[in-house]
Amino acid sequence: MNRFRSLYGASPLHLLLVLCSFALTGYAGIRLLSGSEPWKVVLWFVGAALLHDMVLLPLYTVTDRAAQTLLGERREPAAPSETARPAMRWINYVRVPVFLSGVLFLTYFPLILQRVSHRFTLYTTLSTDVYLGRWLLITAALFAISALTLLIRMGRSRPTPESGVKRPGAARTGPANGTPGHESAP
């Protein structure tokens, strides 16, 4: 077992899962390409890759950089004698709800924007006028949960005066010789 792990780099279970995922991907590819017009599937995949790499990736990279600049890393002094340390990074508490809301919007945008044909209501007997409000409520809930998580994490990370947290790099004087940086053993 140790020899296998040293040769492969992971456990046999990992290898089994990778092989199963390759088999499932191959099966899905065969099913997709066995239709009457497989070139449409290939065209769709190439188009999706190009759209992502040439349009969406630069768009959300610029958006993320702008958010980092606006919300950026602020530096706050921990104590008067200490140098400034980076504050808790809270950009991820904005990224996650934006990402989830964006995925929901990309999935349901025809319904959210009411860009579906009249046949949708005939076939499903559902009205399309509720999707925008529901998407906005889900987005608000995602941001509220993220903000609550951030507040809880900020509350837990504050050092209390009685916790006795030592500042790293602070010079100490030892009782043995009184020189900075030397401590006596406990």
Secondary structure in CASP SS format (residue, H / E / C, confidence):
PFRMAT SS
TARGET T0000
AUTHOR 0000-0000-0000
METHOD secondary structure of the structure
MODEL  1
M C 1.00
N H 1.00
R H 1.00
F H 1.00
R H 1.00
S H 1.00
L H 1.00
Y H 1.00
G C 1.00
A C 1.00
S C 1.00
P H 1.00
L H 1.00
H H 1.00
L H 1.00
L H 1.00
L H 1.00
V H 1.00
L H 1.00
C H 1.00
S H 1.00
F H 1.00
A H 1.00
L H 1.00
T H 1.00
G H 1.00
Y H 1.00
A H 1.00
G H 1.00
I H 1.00
R H 1.00
L H 1.00
L H 1.00
S C 1.00
G C 1.00
S C 1.00
E C 1.00
P H 1.00
W H 1.00
K H 1.00
V H 1.00
V H 1.00
L H 1.00
W H 1.00
F H 1.00
V H 1.00
G H 1.00
A H 1.00
A H 1.00
L H 1.00
L H 1.00
H H 1.00
D H 1.00
M H 1.00
V H 1.00
L H 1.00
L H 1.00
P H 1.00
L H 1.00
Y H 1.00
T H 1.00
V H 1.00
T H 1.00
D H 1.00
R H 1.00
A H 1.00
A H 1.00
Q H 1.00
T H 1.00
L H 1.00
L H 1.00
G C 1.00
E C 1.00
R C 1.00
R E 1.00
E E 1.00
P E 1.00
A C 1.00
A C 1.00
P C 1.00
S C 1.00
E C 1.00
T C 1.00
A E 1.00
R E 1.00
P E 1.00
A C 1.00
M C 1.00
R C 1.00
W C 1.00
I C 1.00
N H 1.00
Y H 1.00
V H 1.00
R H 1.00
V H 1.00
P H 1.00
V H 1.00
F H 1.00
L H 1.00
S H 1.00
G H 1.00
V H 1.00
L H 1.00
F H 1.00
L H 1.00
T H 1.00
Y H 1.00
F H 1.00
P H 1.00
L H 1.00
I H 1.00
L C 1.00
Q C 1.00
R C 1.00
V C 1.00
S C 1.00
H H 1.00
R H 1.00
F H 1.00
T H 1.00
L H 1.00
Y H 1.00
T H 1.00
T C 1.00
L C 1.00
S C 1.00
T C 1.00
D C 1.00
V C 1.00
Y H 1.00
L H 1.00
G H 1.00
R H 1.00
W H 1.00
L H 1.00
L H 1.00
I H 1.00
T H 1.00
A H 1.00
A H 1.00
L H 1.00
F H 1.00
A H 1.00
I H 1.00
S H 1.00
A H 1.00
L H 1.00
T H 1.00
L H 1.00
L H 1.00
I H 1.00
R H 1.00
M H 1.00
G H 1.00
R H 1.00
S H 1.00
R C 1.00
P C 1.00
T C 1.00
P H 1.00
E H 1.00
S H 1.00
G C 1.00
V C 1.00
K C 1.00
R C 1.00
P C 1.00
G C 1.00
A C 1.00
A C 1.00
R C 1.00
T E 1.00
G C 1.00
P C 1.00
A C 1.00
N C 1.00
G C 1.00
T C 1.00
P E 1.00
G C 1.00
H C 1.00
E C 1.00
S C 1.00
A C 1.00
P C 1.00
END
